[in-house]
Amino acid sequence: MRTATCTLESLSPYSQSRPILTPRGEKETAKDHEERCWMERAHTDADGRPYIPPMAFKWSIGAAAKYLSISIPGEGKSKYTKHFLSGILVPEKIYLPTDMGHWWGLMNSNGQRGGGKRVWRCFPEWSKWEGVLTVCVLDAKIPQEIFVRVLKEAGNFIGIGRFRPENGGFYGRFKVVKVKWEES
């Protein structure tokens, strides 16, 4: 197994969209409830520290491998995609600054684009973030240079979080500052 220790920096704001589980008060309007509970949309640990879930990066890297569809040299039509989807593991969170902002928007009530009624929603937002991402590269078929290429394109074209490029937005983009490799 190889471990890639990747230093990342944001290229655009990052936002999260977990569902709010706190029930609405008896005479509370939907907007008042949203205003009171919007912070629940952030992923936080037991101490209340916000973080980026490891699976956000796992899915982003896998989607980038699929998007790029890079052929494996000497293996006909075989692509690296399946090796990225099952051959990498992201074991740790990236913690975010605790001073999160928020963004209000008029969104579809059912969460589906073009779906009828619109309601006000509030989402946690970080204008800048940075961190060190650890990726365990379990599949020996994934060369270092292909991994770095796919990770860079994940930051450019796929992103993480709410309103990311993969879904037509521009939030959650990141750049790869440095990648350090270790064999184990």
Backbone torsions as a table, in degrees:
resi	resn	phi	psi	omega
1	MET	NA	145.4	175.0
2	ARG	-117.3	149.8	177.6
3	THR	-119.4	127.0	176.1
4	ALA	-104.4	118.6	176.3
5	THR	-100.3	110.4	-168.7
6	CYS	-112.6	122.0	175.8
7	THR	-89.4	122.2	-176.2
8	LEU	-120.0	150.2	173.1
9	GLU	-135.2	146.4	-179.3
10	SER	-70.0	145.4	171.7
11	LEU	-108.2	-16.7	179.1
12	SER	-150.0	167.6	178.3
13	PRO	-59.3	160.6	179.0
14	TYR	-125.1	139.2	-178.5
15	SER	-140.8	151.3	180.0
16	GLN	-121.1	162.4	-174.7
17	SER	-146.4	45.0	174.4
18	ARG	-61.1	151.8	177.5
19	PRO	-72.1	149.9	175.6
20	ILE	-85.0	126.0	-177.8
21	LEU	-101.7	-16.3	179.0
22	THR	-67.6	127.1	180.0
23	PRO	-69.0	154.3	178.1
24	ARG	-72.0	143.2	176.4
25	GLY	-66.3	163.1	-174.2
26	GLU	-55.2	-47.7	-178.9
27	LYS	-112.8	21.9	-177.1
28	GLU	-85.8	133.7	176.5
29	THR	-76.4	162.9	178.5
30	ALA	-60.5	-40.8	-179.6
31	LYS	-67.6	-39.7	177.5
32	ASP	-64.2	-39.6	177.7
33	HIS	-62.9	-44.5	178.1
34	GLU	-60.7	-42.9	-179.8
35	GLU	-64.7	-36.8	-179.1
36	ARG	-75.9	-33.5	-169.0
37	CYS	-115.9	7.1	-173.5
38	TRP	-56.5	-28.5	-177.7
39	MET	-65.5	-19.9	176.6
40	GLU	-64.4	-19.3	-179.8
41	ARG	-70.4	-14.7	178.9
42	ALA	-85.3	143.3	172.3
43	HIS	-78.5	123.9	179.4
44	THR	-134.2	151.9	176.5
45	ASP	-84.5	-174.1	-177.2
46	ALA	-61.9	-25.0	178.9
47	ASP	-90.5	1.8	179.4
48	GLY	85.1	9.1	179.4
49	ARG	-81.5	125.8	-179.4
50	PRO	-73.4	147.7	-179.6
51	TYR	-148.1	163.4	172.2
52	ILE	-95.0	124.0	-179.2
53	PRO	-63.6	139.3	179.2
54	PRO	-55.7	-35.9	-178.3
55	MET	-65.8	-22.4	176.9
56	ALA	-60.8	-41.6	178.6
57	PHE	-74.2	-39.7	178.1
58	LYS	-57.3	-48.6	-179.6
59	TRP	-67.8	-36.7	179.4
60	SER	-64.8	-44.9	179.7
61	ILE	-65.7	-43.1	177.4
62	GLY	-61.6	-41.4	178.5
63	ALA	-66.4	-36.3	178.1
64	ALA	-67.1	-40.1	177.4
65	ALA	-61.5	-41.2	178.0
66	LYS	-66.7	-43.3	179.5
67	TYR	-60.2	-45.0	-178.1
68	LEU	-74.8	-32.9	178.2
69	SER	48.6	56.0	-176.7
70	ILE	-80.7	127.7	178.8
71	SER	-74.5	146.6	175.6
72	ILE	-86.8	120.8	-178.2
73	PRO	-57.8	132.9	177.0
74	GLY	79.1	7.2	-179.1
75	GLU	-123.0	36.4	175.8
76	GLY	60.6	-124.4	-177.2
77	LYS	-92.2	6.6	-180.0
78	SER	-64.2	140.9	-179.7
79	LYS	-116.9	162.3	177.2
80	TYR	-75.7	-14.0	-173.2
81	THR	-48.4	-53.5	-176.4
82	LYS	-63.0	-29.9	179.4
83	HIS	-71.0	-35.2	176.5
84	PHE	-73.8	-38.9	-177.0
85	LEU	-65.1	-36.8	-178.4
86	SER	-112.7	-8.2	-171.9
87	GLY	-107.7	10.8	174.8
88	ILE	-128.0	154.5	180.0
89	LEU	-139.0	133.2	176.3
90	VAL	-113.3	101.4	-171.0
91	PRO	-86.7	-15.5	-171.5
92	GLU	-127.3	151.7	176.9
93	LYS	-77.5	158.3	165.6
94	ILE	-108.7	120.6	179.5
95	TYR	-78.5	143.0	-178.4
96	LEU	-103.1	161.7	174.0
97	PRO	-60.0	145.1	-177.9
98	THR	-76.9	-16.1	-179.2
99	ASP	-88.5	72.0	-179.4
100	MET	-81.5	146.2	172.6
101	GLY	-95.1	-167.1	176.6
102	HIS	-148.9	160.4	-177.8
103	TRP	-134.2	129.8	177.4
104	TRP	-100.9	138.6	176.9
105	GLY	-150.0	152.9	176.2
106	LEU	-87.2	108.8	-171.6
107	MET	-116.6	162.4	175.0
108	ASN	-66.2	134.3	-174.9
109	SER	-64.6	-31.4	-178.8
110	ASN	-94.5	1.6	179.0
111	GLY	79.9	0.6	-179.0
112	GLN	-102.7	133.3	178.4
113	ARG	-58.6	131.2	178.9
114	GLY	79.1	7.2	-176.2
115	GLY	-88.9	94.6	169.0
116	GLY	39.0	-119.7	-170.8
117	LYS	-63.0	145.4	178.6
118	ARG	-116.1	143.9	-179.0
119	VAL	-137.0	158.4	177.9
120	TRP	-77.9	132.9	175.1
121	ARG	-130.6	150.4	178.5
122	CYS	-124.8	132.6	-176.2
123	PHE	-125.4	141.3	174.7
124	PRO	-66.3	146.9	-175.9
125	GLU	-146.4	140.7	174.4
126	TRP	-121.6	122.5	-178.4
127	SER	-72.0	-31.4	177.7
128	LYS	-141.7	146.4	174.1
129	TRP	-153.3	161.9	175.3
130	GLU	-155.7	160.6	179.1
131	GLY	179.3	175.2	178.5
132	VAL	-110.1	120.7	-179.3
133	LEU	-101.8	127.0	175.5
134	THR	-100.6	125.9	177.9
135	VAL	-123.6	122.6	174.7
136	CYS	-89.0	116.5	179.7
137	VAL	-95.6	98.9	-174.5
138	LEU	-82.4	-31.0	-176.0
139	ASP	-87.3	117.1	-178.1
140	ALA	-67.0	-15.6	179.2
141	LYS	-70.7	-17.3	-176.9
142	ILE	-87.9	107.5	178.1
143	PRO	-74.6	155.9	-177.6
144	GLN	-56.4	-46.9	-176.3
145	GLU	-66.2	-32.9	177.0
146	ILE	-71.5	-41.0	177.9
147	PHE	-58.5	-47.8	-178.2
148	VAL	-63.5	-41.9	178.4
149	ARG	-60.4	-46.5	-179.1
150	VAL	-65.3	-42.1	178.5
151	LEU	-61.4	-43.8	178.8
152	LYS	-61.5	-43.0	-179.8
153	GLU	-71.4	-28.3	174.1
154	ALA	-60.9	-40.9	178.3
155	GLY	-69.5	-32.3	-178.5
156	ASN	-82.2	-45.6	-168.4
157	PHE	-112.9	-16.0	-176.9
158	ILE	-109.6	-57.1	178.6
159	GLY	77.2	-173.2	179.7
160	ILE	-138.9	156.7	173.8
161	GLY	81.3	-166.4	-178.0
162	ARG	-75.1	142.6	176.1
163	PHE	60.2	40.7	179.3
164	ARG	-83.2	162.5	-178.3
165	PRO	-56.1	-35.7	179.3
166	GLU	-56.1	-29.2	-178.3
167	ASN	-107.6	18.5	176.6
168	GLY	91.9	5.8	-179.3
169	GLY	-102.8	-162.6	179.0
170	PHE	-137.6	1.2	176.8
171	TYR	-78.3	164.0	171.3
172	GLY	75.9	13.6	176.7
173	ARG	-80.8	148.4	-179.4
174	PHE	-145.7	159.2	175.7
175	LYS	-116.1	151.3	178.4
176	VAL	-94.2	114.2	-178.7
177	VAL	-84.2	-42.0	-176.0
178	LYS	-158.4	146.2	173.6
179	VAL	-129.7	125.1	178.5
180	LYS	-112.7	129.8	-177.3
181	TRP	-105.0	140.7	174.7
182	GLU	-135.4	135.9	174.9
183	GLU	-93.3	142.2	176.4
184	SER	-138.3	NA	NA
